[in-house]
Amino acid sequence: MSEPAPRQEAPTAIERVFYPGREEDWGRKALLAPLEVLAWGYGAGVRLRGALYDAGLLRGERVEGLRVISVGNLNVGGTGKTPAVLYLAELLVREGKRVGILTRGYGRGSKAPVTFTGAGPLPSVEEAGDEPLLLARRCPEARLLVGADRRMLARRARDEFGLEVVLLDDGFQHRKLARDEDVVVVDEAVGFGNGRMLPRGPLREPLSGLNRATLFWVRAATTPGRALPLHGAPRVRTRYRPTAWVDPSGALHPPEALSGQPVLALAGLARPGGFLRTLGELGTDVRGTAFFPDHHRFSERELHEVGARAASLGARVVTTEKDLVRLPGGFETWTVRLGVEVLEGESHLRRALGLG
């Protein structure tokens, strides 16, 4: 005779209110209760702040004579914002514009504002952060202005450096600085996750915030994905593709250079799955991975272990451009260089940039 199934405690009245539905699921849902409470509190604060701006009770500072284009997203990390900013900066430079990029320099250790271009000496990662250094290296004509007070940076961009247009990096939620355009980056492969607010989900603000967008920059998925709630604003549809390999000496090689070659993938990214997909497109033989948190500062011991593991696998280490700027000189790695191809909506993009 079989043993009776263990008796499950019934959900409390409070649990039934917060987690209606099948009672056998209440235990799993109860584990998420703290996150639900935190997400509710965070969301309430975000909604209140947004409502104050929408009602005009809070206002962003407008820097007259300077075109401000915000490039941001709703998700936390991993949507492809940095390649978008780089593409826009390069396009503006080609059109003869004096361009700046305003960024807080996420992950940097210093709080002092810093400004530089890739044409001159570069600050350290500690001073500037990894993304500003990547942008400066790839677009040396653009001026990087790094700091927490982006209103002050915008005034400096206009008054001190005579810039015409600035890209407000990761600026969708930074409403203290008024902008002419709000470009929102959306990755079709990722979407908006479970649609929940932090920390229960990936969203910085409710999906209703998309109503502020003036242009959607859509990173196309390789396979058709779910329908996304992108309404009201035009879209530019893009594809990210590898354009070259950069070897340890800095020399460029064609995308097929490592096809069939054993590699170990090293990255500190919010969503490293995209990097793995890129390595698959390049035809590499991924023997192993060494993944760390986003913006991770690699220690000497960690890199020694990565190098030893790659050697034991008979593989070379490969990484991303964003991670490369956090690696010490002399560490042997090949780097994937990504480019952006505009598939649809180029006229919308040029309008948003003020290029006619």
Residue pairs with C-beta under 8 A, 6 or more apart in sequence:
8 23
8 24
8 27
10 23
11 19
11 23
11 26
11 30
15 26
15 29
15 30
16 26
18 29
18 33
18 36
19 25
19 26
19 29
19 30
32 200
35 199
35 200
36 200
38 198
38 199
38 200
39 196
39 197
39 198
39 199
39 200
39 201
40 197
42 197
42 198
42 199
43 197
43 206
46 197
46 204
46 205
46 206
47 205
47 206
49 58
50 205
50 209
52 58
53 59
53 60
53 175
58 175
59 178
60 175
60 176
60 177
60 178
60 179
61 151
61 154
61 176
61 177
61 178
62 178
63 151
63 154
63 155
63 157
63 158
63 177
63 178
65 158
66 154
66 157
66 158
66 163
66 164
66 165
66 166
67 164
67 165
67 166
67 180
67 354
68 154
68 165
68 166
68 168
68 177
68 178
68 179
68 180
68 181
69 88
69 165
69 166
69 167
69 168
69 179
69 180
69 181
69 183
69 352
69 353
70 167
70 168
70 171
70 172
70 174
70 179
70 181
70 182
70 183
71 81
71 84
71 85
71 88
71 167
71 168
71 169
71 170
71 171
71 172
71 183
71 185
71 217
72 81
72 168
72 169
72 170
72 171
72 172
72 173
72 174
72 182
72 183
72 184
72 185
73 79
73 81
73 170
73 172
73 184
73 185
73 186
73 204
74 172
74 184
74 186
74 192
74 203
74 204
74 205
74 207
74 209
74 210
75 187
75 190
75 192
75 193
75 202
75 203
75 204
76 198
76 202
76 203
76 204
76 270
77 269
77 270
77 271
77 294
78 187
78 190
78 269
78 270
78 271
78 274
78 294
79 185
79 186
79 187
79 190
79 219
80 185
80 187
80 219
80 240
80 274
81 169
81 170
81 185
82 131
82 134
82 135
82 322
83 240
83 338
83 339
83 340
84 183
84 185
84 217
84 219
84 238
84 340
85 101
85 135
85 167
85 169
86 134
86 135
86 138
86 139
86 340
87 238
87 340
88 167
88 183
88 353
89 99
89 101
89 135
89 139
89 142
89 167
90 138
90 139
91 349
91 353
91 355
92 99
92 142
92 165
92 353
92 355
93 99
93 139
93 141
93 142
95 353
95 355
97 164
97 165
98 161
98 162
98 163
98 164
98 165
99 139
99 141
99 142
99 143
99 163
99 164
99 165
99 166
99 167
100 142
100 143
100 144
100 145
100 157
100 161
100 163
100 165
100 166
100 167
101 132
101 135
101 142
101 143
101 144
101 145
101 166
101 167
101 169
102 145
102 150
102 153
102 154
102 157
102 166
102 167
102 168
102 169
102 171
102 177
103 129
103 131
103 132
103 135
103 144
103 145
103 146
103 169
103 170
104 129
104 146
104 147
104 148
104 150
104 169
104 170
105 114
105 128
105 129
105 131
105 132
105 146
105 147
106 129
106 131
106 170
106 295
107 129
107 130
107 295
108 125
108 126
108 127
108 128
108 129
108 146
109 126
109 127
110 126
110 127
110 128
111 148
112 127
112 147
113 145
113 146
113 147
113 148
113 149
113 152
113 153
114 123
114 127
114 128
114 146
114 147
115 143
115 144
115 145
115 146
115 153
115 156
115 161
116 122
116 123
116 128
116 136
116 143
116 144
117 136
117 140
117 141
117 142
117 143
117 144
118 136
118 137
118 138
118 139
118 140
118 141
118 142
119 140
119 141
122 128
122 133
122 136
122 137
123 133
125 133
125 297
125 325
125 326
128 144
128 146
129 146
129 295
130 295
130 322
130 323
130 325
130 326
131 169
131 322
132 144
132 146
133 325
134 321
134 322
134 324
134 325
135 142
135 144
135 169
136 142
136 144
137 321
137 325
138 321
143 157
143 161
143 163
145 153
145 156
145 157
145 166
146 153
147 153
150 168
150 171
150 174
150 176
150 177
151 176
151 177
154 166
154 177
157 163
157 166
165 353
165 354
168 174
168 177
168 179
171 177
171 179
172 182
172 184
172 209
172 212
172 213
173 204
173 205
180 354
181 214
181 215
181 352
181 353
182 212
182 213
182 214
182 215
183 213
183 214
183 215
183 216
183 217
183 352
184 210
184 213
184 215
184 216
184 217
184 233
185 217
185 219
186 216
186 217
186 218
186 219
186 228
186 230
187 219
187 221
188 218
188 219
188 220
188 221
188 225
188 228
189 219
189 221
189 222
189 225
189 274
190 271
191 225
191 226
191 228
192 202
192 203
192 207
192 228
192 229
193 201
193 202
193 203
194 200
194 201
194 202
195 201
195 203
195 207
196 202
196 203
197 203
197 204
197 205
197 206
198 204
207 229
210 229
210 230
210 231
210 232
211 232
213 230
213 232
213 233
214 233
214 352
215 233
215 234
215 235
215 236
215 348
215 349
215 352
216 230
216 233
216 234
216 235
216 236
217 235
217 236
217 238
218 228
218 230
218 235
218 236
218 237
218 238
219 238
219 239
219 240
220 237
220 238
220 239
220 343
222 277
234 345
234 348
235 344
235 345
235 348
236 342
236 344
236 345
236 346
236 348
236 349
237 342
237 343
237 344
237 345
238 340
238 341
238 342
238 343
239 340
239 341
239 343
240 338
240 339
240 340
240 341
241 281
241 338
241 339
241 341
242 255
242 278
242 281
242 282
242 336
242 337
242 338
242 339
243 255
243 337
243 338
243 339
244 252
244 253
244 254
244 255
244 337
245 252
245 253
245 254
245 255
245 257
245 258
245 282
245 334
245 335
245 336
245 337
246 252
246 253
246 321
246 324
246 334
246 335
246 336
246 337
247 253
247 334
248 332
248 333
248 334
252 337
255 282
256 282
256 283
258 282
258 283
258 284
258 316
258 318
258 334
259 282
259 283
259 284
260 283
260 284
260 285
261 284
261 285
261 315
261 316
262 284
262 285
262 287
262 313
262 314
262 315
262 316
263 279
263 284
263 285
263 286
263 287
263 315
263 316
263 317
263 318
263 334
264 286
264 287
264 288
264 289
264 290
264 306
264 309
264 310
264 313
264 315
264 316
264 317
264 318
265 272
265 275
265 276
265 279
265 286
265 288
265 289
265 290
265 291
265 318
265 319
266 289
266 290
266 306
266 317
266 318
266 319
266 323
266 333
267 275
267 289
267 290
267 291
267 292
267 319
267 320
267 323
268 291
268 292
268 293
268 294
268 295
268 296
268 298
268 323
268 326
269 275
269 291
269 294
269 320
269 322
269 323
270 294
272 289
272 291
275 320
275 336
276 286
276 289
278 336
278 338
279 286
279 318
279 336
280 286
282 336
284 318
285 315
287 313
287 314
287 315
288 309
288 310
288 313
288 315
290 302
290 306
290 309
292 298
292 302
295 326
296 326
297 326
298 326
298 327
298 328
300 328
303 327
303 328
303 331
306 317
307 317
307 331
307 332
310 316
310 317
316 332
316 333
316 334
317 331
317 332
317 333
317 334
318 333
318 334
318 335
318 336
319 327
319 333
319 334
319 335
319 336
320 335
320 336
321 335
321 336
321 337
321 338
324 333
324 335
327 333
342 349
350 356
